[in-house]
C-alpha cells in the first residue's frame, strides 16, 4: 500500500476540496446548524466508513465535526483515505 508524503498528497488533495494534509493524514472540519445535524452527519459518515472497513477519527464539539483520515496499518496517508474523504464529501451534501 503506497504511503503518500505531503508533496505527493498535494495534487490528490485537489480531488477533495477543503481537506488539508496534517501529520501523515488529512483533516477537515465541518460545521452544522446544531448538534443534532452534526450527530446525524457523524452517523452517515460512520455507515460509509463501515462499508469501506476504514474508520476515521472523529472530534465533535456541539455543531462542529472534525475528521482525520490516516491508514494506521500503513502508518500514514494512502489511497484509502482519499477514497473515504470523497465518500464523506458526498455525505456532507
N, C-alpha and C positions, 0 to 999 in steps of 0.2 A: 504494500500500500504506500503510494507516494505521499510523503510529508512535505508541505509547502513552507518555504521561507517567506518572510514578509515581502521581499521583492517578487517572488514567484506568485504570491497571492494577490498582489495589487491588480493585475489585469482581470483576474477572476472576480474580484470584488465589484467590478462594473456590472456583473450579472445579478447582483443582489444589492441594490441601492440602499444606502444608509448603514450597511454593515461595515464595521471597522476592524482591522487587524489589531489584536492586543495580546501579547504574551503567548504566542503559539496557538491562538484561537481567533475566532471572530465574535464580535458582540454587537448588539443593537438594543436600544431602549424604545419601547412602545408606550404611548400614553392614551388613556381611555377617559370617557366621561366620568366613570365612577368605579368603585371596587368591584361591583357585580360584573361589569363589562370586562374588566381586567381578568377576573377569575374565569369567565366564560372563554376568553381567548386562551388562557393557560390550559384549559381542558381540551380545546380544539388542537392546540399545539401538542399536547400530550398524546392525543389519539394519532396524530400524524407521525410523531416520533416513535410511538409503539409499533405502528405499522412498518416502520423502517428499521426497527430494533436499533435505534440510535437516539440517545436521550440527551437533551440539553441541560445546562444548569439554569435554573430559574431564580430570579431575585424579584420580589414583589413588595412594594410599599403602596398601599391604597390603590390609586389608579395607574400606577406605573409598573411596567414589567420589563426587566432587563433579561436578555437571554445571552448565554455564552455557549458557543459550539467549539468543541475540540474533540478529536478522536483519541480517547485515552489509551486504547490498545496500541495506537501508533505513536503516541507521545507528542501529538501536535495536530496541525490542521491538515485535513485530507479532503478528497472529493466528496466524501460522505457528508462533511459539514456544509459544503456549498449546496449540495442537493437538499439537505434538510432546511437550510436557510431559504431556498427557493420555495419549498413547501410552506414554510412559516409565512412567507410573504403572501401566498395565496390565502392562507387562513386569516391574515390580518385585514384583508379587503372587506 
